[in-house]
Amino acid sequence: MSAILSNHTELLTRERIQQVMQEEVCLNAAFIDGEWITLAGATDTNATAANNAHNLYDPSNGEVIAQTQLCTAAQVDQAAIAANKAFATWSQTTGAERADYLNAIADSMEAQFAKLVGLSVFNNGKPIAEAEIDVGDAIACYRYYAELAAAQPTQTVVATNEPGIRLYKYLEPVGVCALIVPWNFPMVTTAWKLAPALAAGCTVLLKPSEVTLIPELLLGNILSTINLPKGVVNILPGAAEVGAAMTSHPLIDKVSFTGSNAVGEKVMAQAATSAKDISLELGGKSAIIVREDADINAACELIIGGIFANAGQICSATSRLLVHQAIAQPLYQALKAMTEQLVIGEGFAGETQMGPLVSAAQLRQVHKYFAIAAEEQLDCLTGGISSELHGFKEGYFAVPTIYTDVLTDSRLWQEEVFGPVLVTATFADDAQAIQLANASDYALAATVVSADETQALAVASRVRAGHIWINEQQIVLPQAGWGGFKQSGIGRELGEDGLAAYQKSKHILLPN
């Protein structure tokens, strides 16, 4: 537990966090042009067409923890006009000025660290330890892009072979950006998009997931506290209607979306109508390769971390285990024992290692794949049953599940479950392991486990993926670009590539 969190452990109970939510989170409102705007229907229980009442749930017990209102296309238009107006001045600020605001966001998040952790546990369901990592990662992201913004030159000289002329290159913000973030990592994915967008000089419409609004809405208070200029960031709690209005709005210049491939394809089609700049971070079906020389216990820890962290609700989850045939059986035995020892429970319990899924819909999705596995007659090493049969009568808990010796034409091998479900296969040599790892429509991430770093690097160099770990858990640094190949998306987030995604180059040529 970090020093920041340990000083505020009294906040980390469901009751205290519910009080924080009621007193400090602006439900029933959108943050537009620097102000909280009450949404239609929030105070009128008889409102019909204007009433977009929306329930927020505690995933650990399925109870409603708040009722809020969602935006409509009308608020999108208001926010787009505000962001477009703010762009004229915000885009002309210096990198150092923008860095000051980014650092101020990070400072405010640090000051409210325990609140943000608790709100994430309350609304998303993840264990305290995972939520703590998330908030820390978000803070680090804002600080990283503050450094980049302050250091980036406003003008560079381009060398040419033409005598008598000068050529200058400028990096300018792409414009007004629509940022659409998912529910699995509240605040983290927001930081991955918002920090580089602000660092570049863009203005923003941000749509947090309607499933995990509570921790995201506190950002509006932070932006007010640091006196961010009005209209630079607008926060629109909304569902698909709001996302569609953002991606098709004529004042939007860029769309950055993280989510499922099915929705990503719709976003891409909507953005295409006005040729908007687009970034898509989509699905994954990542492989973890365990070579013959790997330590079995160490490998099992990496396997469990790669698939059961965040209850498997991670786009980069290493949900396909490829293990050398010589060590497959002892590894399966150790993996089964370690998996069945995982402590599953509600996020506020200190001993919890895996929390619930985020929603009833996501639990139904996992149970759908249990049924598919039964139809395909897959060999279930552990799990594969209803959470109720496993002792969970309430909440959205899924049983950690492993299927062994799964063929590559299985739906569970090919499709992203987005839950704690692992499929395995064996290989005879590195060439076969690489072939199996690449036998996917996705290519986001991978892990290689081996005692021989040279051979592990050789394997990693041939695996088609945008981010690969060797003998390490899924640590994501703000300095490392994030994104994949194939159907895992378009573009990159994080790192210098993440900043470049919100900039366009402009060249000016003139005589000496």
C-alpha positions in Angstrom: 0.0 0.0 0.0 1.4 3.4 -1.0 2.2 6.1 1.6 -0.5 8.3 0.1 -3.1 5.6 0.5 -2.1 4.4 3.9 -2.6 7.8 5.4 -6.3 7.7 4.4 -7.4 4.1 5.0 -10.4 5.4 7.0 -11.9 6.4 3.6 -11.8 3.0 2.2 -15.1 1.6 3.3 -18.3 1.3 1.3 -20.1 3.6 3.7 -17.5 6.4 3.7 -17.1 6.3 -0.1 -20.9 6.4 -0.6 -20.8 9.6 1.5 -18.0 11.0 -0.6 -20.1 10.3 -3.7 -23.2 12.0 -2.3 -21.3 15.1 -1.2 -18.7 15.6 -3.9 -19.7 13.9 -7.1 -21.9 16.0 -9.5 -24.4 13.4 -10.6 -27.3 14.5 -12.9 -25.0 17.0 -14.6 -22.6 17.5 -17.5 -19.4 19.6 -17.3 -19.7 22.1 -20.2 -17.8 25.3 -20.7 -16.3 25.1 -17.2 -19.7 24.7 -15.4 -21.8 21.8 -14.1 -25.0 21.9 -16.2 -28.0 20.1 -14.6 -29.4 17.7 -17.1 -33.1 17.6 -18.2 -35.1 15.2 -16.1 -32.8 15.4 -13.1 -35.4 17.2 -10.9 -38.6 16.3 -12.8 -39.8 12.7 -12.1 -42.5 13.1 -14.8 -40.1 14.0 -17.6 -40.4 11.6 -20.5 -38.5 12.2 -23.6 -36.0 14.4 -21.9 -35.5 12.0 -19.0 -32.5 9.8 -19.5 -32.5 8.3 -16.0 -29.6 5.9 -15.5 -28.8 3.5 -12.7 -25.2 3.0 -11.4 -24.5 -0.3 -9.6 -22.2 -1.8 -7.0 -20.8 -4.9 -8.8 -20.2 -6.7 -5.6 -23.9 -7.0 -4.7 -25.8 -5.8 -7.7 -27.4 -3.0 -5.8 -28.2 0.5 -7.2 -25.8 3.0 -5.7 -26.9 6.0 -7.5 -29.4 7.2 -10.1 -28.1 9.8 -12.5 -29.1 11.4 -15.8 -27.3 11.0 -19.2 -26.7 13.6 -21.8 -28.3 13.8 -25.2 -27.1 15.1 -28.6 -28.2 18.6 -27.4 -25.4 18.7 -24.8 -22.9 17.4 -27.3 -23.7 20.4 -29.5 -23.3 22.8 -26.5 -19.9 21.2 -25.6 -18.6 21.2 -29.2 -19.4 24.9 -29.5 -17.7 25.6 -26.2 -14.6 23.5 -27.1 -14.4 25.1 -30.6 -14.5 28.6 -29.0 -11.8 27.7 -26.4 -9.5 26.2 -29.0 -8.7 29.6 -30.4 -6.9 30.6 -27.3 -5.9 27.2 -25.7 -4.1 26.2 -28.9 -1.9 29.3 -28.6 -0.7 28.6 -25.1 2.9 27.5 -24.6 3.9 24.0 -23.8 5.1 25.2 -20.4 1.7 26.7 -19.7 -0.1 23.5 -20.6 2.4 21.5 -18.5 1.5 23.6 -15.5 -2.2 22.6 -15.8 -1.3 18.9 -16.3 0.9 18.9 -13.2 -2.0 20.6 -11.3 -4.3 17.8 -12.3 -1.8 15.3 -11.0 -1.3 17.3 -7.8 -5.1 17.3 -7.2 -5.4 13.6 -7.9 -2.6 12.9 -5.4 -4.4 15.0 -2.8 -7.6 13.0 -3.4 -5.9 9.6 -3.9 -7.9 7.6 -1.4 -11.2 9.1 -2.6 -10.4 8.2 -6.2 -9.4 4.7 -5.2 -12.5 4.1 -3.2 -14.9 5.5 -5.9 -13.3 3.1 -8.4 -13.7 0.1 -6.1 -17.3 1.2 -5.4 -18.4 1.7 -9.0 -16.1 -0.7 -10.9 -15.7 -3.5 -8.3 -12.0 -4.0 -8.6 -9.9 -4.7 -5.5 -8.3 -1.8 -3.6 -4.8 -2.9 -4.6 -5.8 -2.8 -8.3 -7.6 0.6 -8.0 -4.5 2.0 -6.3 -2.4 1.0 -9.2 -4.9 2.6 -11.6 -4.9 6.0 -9.9 -1.1 6.0 -9.6 -0.9 5.2 -13.3 -3.2 8.0 -14.2 -1.2 10.5 -12.1 2.0 9.3 -13.8 0.5 9.8 -17.2 -0.4 13.5 -16.5 3.1 14.1 -15.2 4.7 12.4 -18.2 2.9 14.5 -20.7 3.5 17.6 -18.7 7.2 16.9 -19.2 6.8 16.3 -22.9 4.7 19.5 -23.4 7.3 21.6 -21.6 10.3 20.1 -23.5 8.9 20.0 -27.0 10.3 22.8 -29.3 7.8 25.0 -31.0 9.8 25.2 -34.1 12.5 23.0 -35.8 14.7 23.7 -38.8 14.4 21.0 -41.5 17.6 20.4 -43.5 17.2 20.5 -47.2 19.5 20.3 -50.3 18.1 23.4 -51.9 20.2 26.5 -51.7 18.7 29.9 -50.8 15.7 28.6 -48.8 14.8 27.8 -45.3 12.2 25.2 -44.1 10.7 25.2 -40.7 8.5 22.5 -39.1 5.8 23.3 -36.5 3.7 20.8 -34.6 0.2 22.1 -34.1 -2.8 20.6 -32.3 -5.2 18.6 -34.4 -8.2 20.6 -33.1 -11.3 19.7 -31.1 -11.2 16.0 -30.0 -13.9 13.5 -29.0 -12.5 11.1 -26.4 -14.6 8.0 -25.7 -13.3 5.8 -22.9 -14.3 2.4 -21.6 -15.4 1.1 -18.2 -12.6 -1.4 -17.3 -10.0 1.2 -16.3 -11.8 4.4 -15.0 -9.4 7.4 -14.9 -6.5 5.4 -16.5 -7.8 5.4 -20.1 -9.1 8.9 -19.6 -5.5 10.0 -18.7 -4.1 8.1 -21.7 -6.2 10.3 -24.0 -6.8 13.5 -22.1 -3.2 14.2 -21.0 -1.6 14.1 -24.5 -4.6 15.9 -26.0 -4.2 18.8 -23.5 -0.4 18.7 -23.9 -0.7 19.1 -27.7 -3.1 22.1 -27.3 -6.3 20.4 -28.2 -9.7 21.0 -26.6 -11.8 18.1 -25.6 -15.2 16.4 -25.4 -14.8 13.5 -23.0 -17.4 10.7 -22.8 -16.7 8.4 -19.8 -18.5 5.0 -19.8 -22.0 5.3 -18.5 -21.2 2.1 -16.4 -18.4 3.7 -14.3 -19.3 7.4 -14.2 -18.7 8.0 -10.5 -14.8 8.2 -10.3 -14.7 9.9 -13.7 -17.1 12.8 -12.7 -14.8 13.9 -10.0 -12.4 15.1 -12.7 -14.8 18.0 -13.4 -14.3 19.3 -9.9 -10.5 19.0 -10.3 -10.6 21.0 -13.5 -12.6 23.7 -11.8 -10.2 23.8 -8.8 -7.1 24.3 -11.0 -8.9 27.0 -13.0 -8.5 25.3 -16.4 -9.9 27.7 -19.0 -13.5 27.3 -19.7 -14.4 25.0 -22.6 -11.0 23.3 -22.8 -12.4 20.0 -21.3 -16.1 19.1 -21.4 -17.3 15.9 -19.7 -20.5 14.3 -21.1 -21.9 11.3 -19.2 -23.8 9.5 -21.9 -24.5 6.2 -23.7 -24.3 5.3 -27.4 -26.4 8.3 -28.5 -23.8 10.7 -27.1 -20.9 8.8 -28.6 -22.6 8.8 -32.1 -23.3 12.5 -31.8 -19.7 13.2 -30.9 -18.1 11.2 -33.7 -20.4 12.7 -36.3 -20.4 16.4 -35.1 -19.0 18.8 -37.7 -16.9 20.7 -35.1 -15.0 17.6 -34.0 -11.6 17.2 -35.7 -10.5 13.9 -34.1 -12.0 10.9 -32.5 -10.1 8.6 -30.0 -12.1 5.5 -29.0 -11.2 2.6 -26.8 -13.7 -0.3 -26.7 -15.0 -3.3 -28.5 -14.4 -4.0 -32.2 -18.1 -4.0 -32.9 -18.5 -0.4 -31.6 -15.2 0.6 -33.0 -16.3 -0.2 -36.5 -19.4 2.0 -36.0 -17.2 4.8 -34.7 -14.9 4.5 -37.7 -17.9 4.7 -40.1 -19.4 7.7 -38.4 -16.0 9.5 -38.4 -15.5 8.7 -42.0 -18.4 10.9 -43.2 -16.3 14.0 -42.5 -12.9 12.5 -42.8 -12.0 13.0 -39.1 -8.7 12.0 -37.7 -9.2 8.7 -35.8 -7.5 6.5 -33.2 -9.0 3.2 -32.2 -7.8 0.9 -29.4 -9.8 -2.2 -29.8 -9.8 -5.9 -28.8 -7.2 -8.4 -28.0 -6.7 -12.2 -27.7 -3.1 -12.1 -26.4 -0.8 -15.1 -26.0 1.5 -16.0 -23.1 4.3 -18.3 -24.3 6.0 -20.5 -21.6 9.2 -22.1 -22.9 10.6 -25.4 -21.7 13.2 -23.7 -19.5 10.8 -21.6 -17.6 10.3 -21.9 -13.8 6.9 -23.3 -13.4 5.8 -21.4 -10.3 7.1 -18.1 -11.7 5.3 -18.8 -14.9 2.0 -19.6 -13.1 2.2 -16.2 -11.3 2.6 -14.4 -14.6 -0.2 -16.5 -16.2 -2.6 -15.7 -13.3 -1.7 -12.0 -13.4 -2.2 -11.9 -17.1 -5.7 -13.3 -17.2 -7.3 -12.9 -13.7 -6.2 -9.3 -12.9 -9.2 -7.0 -13.2 -11.3 -10.2 -13.5 -9.9 -10.6 -17.0 -11.5 -7.4 -18.2 -8.4 -6.2 -19.9 -7.9 -5.7 -23.7 -4.3 -7.0 -23.3 -5.3 -10.0 -21.1 -3.1 -13.0 -22.0 -6.1 -15.3 -22.5 -4.3 -17.8 -24.6 -1.6 -19.9 -22.8 1.0 -21.7 -25.0 3.1 -24.0 -23.0 5.9 -26.3 -24.1 4.7 -29.9 -24.2 7.5 -31.1 -21.9 6.3 -29.1 -18.9 2.6 -28.8 -19.7 1.2 -31.3 -17.2 3.1 -30.2 -14.1 2.4 -26.6 -15.1 -1.3 -27.3 -15.4 -1.4 -29.0 -12.0 0.4 -26.0 -10.3 -1.8 -23.5 -12.2 -5.0 -25.3 -11.2 -4.0 -25.2 -7.5 -2.9 -21.6 -7.6 -6.1 -20.5 -9.4 -8.4 -22.3 -7.0 -6.6 -20.6 -4.1 -7.4 -17.1 -5.4 -9.5 -15.1 -2.9 -12.5 -13.8 -4.8 -14.7 -11.2 -3.1 -15.8 -7.6 -2.9 -13.3 -4.9 -3.6 -13.2 -3.3 -0.2 -12.1 -6.5 1.5 -8.4 -6.3 2.0 -7.8 -10.0 1.3 -9.6 -9.9 -2.1 -7.4 -10.8 -5.1 -10.1 -10.9 -7.8 -13.3 -8.8 -7.7 -16.5 -9.1 -9.6 -17.1 -8.3 -13.2 -18.4 -4.7 -13.8 -22.0 -5.5 -14.7 -24.7 -8.1 -15.1 -24.3 -7.9 -18.9 -20.6 -8.7 -18.6 -21.4 -11.7 -16.4 -23.9 -13.0 -19.0 -21.2 -12.6 -21.6 -18.8 -14.9 -19.6 -21.6 -17.4 -18.9 -22.3 -17.5 -22.6 -18.8 -18.7 -23.3 -19.1 -21.3 -20.6 -22.1 -22.7 -22.6 -20.1 -22.5 -25.8 -17.2 -24.4 -24.2 -19.7 -27.1 -23.1 -21.0 -27.3 -26.7 -17.5 -27.6 -28.0 -16.7 -30.2 -25.3 -13.6 -28.4 -24.2 -11.6 -30.0 -21.3 -12.2 -27.8 -18.3 -9.3 -27.8 -15.9 -11.1 -25.6 -13.3 -14.1 -23.3 -13.2 -16.6 -23.2 -16.0 -19.6 -23.1 -13.8 -22.2 -20.5 -12.7 -21.0 -18.2 -10.0 -24.1 -19.1 -8.0 -23.0 -22.7 -7.9 -19.6 -21.5 -6.7 -21.2 -19.8 -3.7 -21.8 -16.3 -5.0 -25.5 -15.5 -4.7 -25.2 -11.8 -5.2 -23.1 -9.6 -7.4 -21.4 -10.1 -10.7 -18.8 -12.7 -9.8 -17.3 -15.0 -12.4 -15.4 -18.2 -11.5 -11.8 -18.2 -12.8 -11.8 -20.8 -15.6 -9.2 -22.7 -17.5 -9.7 -24.9 -20.6 -6.8 -27.1 -21.7 -5.8 -28.4 -25.2 -8.1 -26.0 -27.0 -7.9 -26.1 -30.8 -7.4 -22.9 -32.8 -10.8 -23.1 -34.5 -12.5 -23.0 -31.1 -14.6 -19.9 -30.5 -12.9 -19.5 -27.2 -9.5 -19.5 -28.9 -10.5 -16.9 -31.4 -13.0 -14.6 -29.6 -12.4 -12.1 -26.9 -14.3 -13.1 -23.8 -13.3 -10.1 -21.6 -13.5 -12.1 -18.4 -11.4 -14.6 -16.3 -11.3 -17.3 -18.9 -8.0 -18.9 -20.1 -7.5 -21.3 -23.0 -4.4 -23.4 -23.4 -2.5 -25.3 -26.1 0.9 -27.0 -26.2 3.8 -26.6 -28.6 6.9 -28.6 -29.5 9.3 -25.8 -30.4 9.6 -22.0 -30.7 8.5 -22.0 -34.3 5.2 -23.6 -33.4 4.8 -21.4 -30.4 5.2 -18.3 -32.6 2.8 -19.7 -35.2 0.1 -20.4 -32.6 0.6 -17.0 -31.0 0.1 -15.3 -34.3 -3.0 -17.4 -35.1 -5.4 -14.6 -34.2 -7.2 -11.7 -35.8 -5.9 -9.6 -32.9 -2.3 -8.5 -32.2 -2.3 -6.2 -29.2 0.1 -7.8 -26.6 2.0 -10.9 -25.6 4.2 -12.3 -22.8 7.2 -14.6 -23.1 8.4 -16.7 -20.1 11.9 -18.2 -20.3 15.1 -18.6 -18.4 17.0 -17.6 -21.5 16.6 -13.9 -22.2 18.3 -14.1 -25.6 15.9 -16.8 -26.8 12.9 -15.0 -25.3 13.9 -11.8 -27.2 14.2 -13.9 -30.4 10.7 -15.2 -29.8 9.2 -11.8 -29.0 10.7 -10.3 -32.1 8.6 -12.7 -34.2 5.4 -12.4 -32.3 3.0 -10.0 -34.0 2.0 -7.7 -31.2 2.4 -4.0 -30.2 3.5 -4.6 -26.7 5.4 -7.7 -25.3 6.5 -8.5 -21.8 9.3 -10.9 -21.0 9.3 -12.5 -17.5 7.2 -9.6 -16.2 3.6 -8.8 -15.2 1.6 -6.4 -17.4 3.3 -3.2 -16.3 2.4 -0.3 -18.7 4.7 2.7 -18.5 3.6 6.1 -19.9 6.8 6.2 -21.9 5.9 3.1 -23.9 3.6 3.4 -26.8 0.4 1.3 -26.6 -1.5 -0.2 -29.5 -1.6 -3.2 -31.7 -1.7 -4.6 -35.2 -4.4 -6.4 -37.2 -7.9 -5.8 -35.7 -6.5 -4.5 -32.4 -6.8 -1.0 -33.6 -5.4 2.0 -35.4 -2.7 4.3 -34.0 -0.9 4.4 -30.7 -1.4 5.8 -27.2 1.2 6.7 -24.6 4.8 7.6 -25.2 5.8 10.2 -27.7 3.5 8.5 -30.2 0.6 9.3 -27.9 1.4 13.0 -28.1 2.0 12.9 -31.9 -1.6 11.4 -32.3 -3.0 14.8 -31.3 -0.7 16.9 -33.4 -0.2 17.6 -37.1 2.9 18.9 -38.7 2.9 22.3 -40.6 5.9 23.4 -42.7 6.8 26.9 -43.7 9.2 27.6 -46.5 10.8 31.0 -47.1 14.0 32.4 -48.7 17.2 33.0 -46.8 
